[in-house]
Amino acid sequence: MEILRHVVVYLHIIAFAILFGSWLVEAVARRVRFTPLMTWGLVLAFLTALALGAPWPAGIELNYVKLGVKLVILLIIGAILGFGGARQRKGKPLSPVLFWSVGILTLVNAGIAVLWR
């Protein structure tokens, strides 16, 4: 079971890399837009977070307050990606505030994961 949990943690880290990496590519290119890859990274992060929030294997103590805060931030990122993606599909420009908030919130979520014990 422990190996499976490590695999899920690994997939969770990959999900963060996909979400933040695709955002960073757009930021460096100075393109204020959301890509489908950002959404896929978010979905993978959400699914792996749900799996990691389960109490397995026995004996691992989880900080449910930390997990709840991270989940709320992840849902906010999802809402921003949803609103921004809808605007893009309608041909309207994406607000730079929405674009930058995704990158900042993604980094905040990673920081909480590492620094909050």
Secondary structure, DSSP 4 states (H G I P E B T S, - for coil): -HHHHHHHHHHHHHHHHHHHHHHHHHHHTT-----HHHHHHHHHHHHHHHHHTS--STTPPP-HHHHHHHHHHHHHHHHHHHHHHHHHHTTPPPPHHHHHHHHHHHHHHHHHHHH--
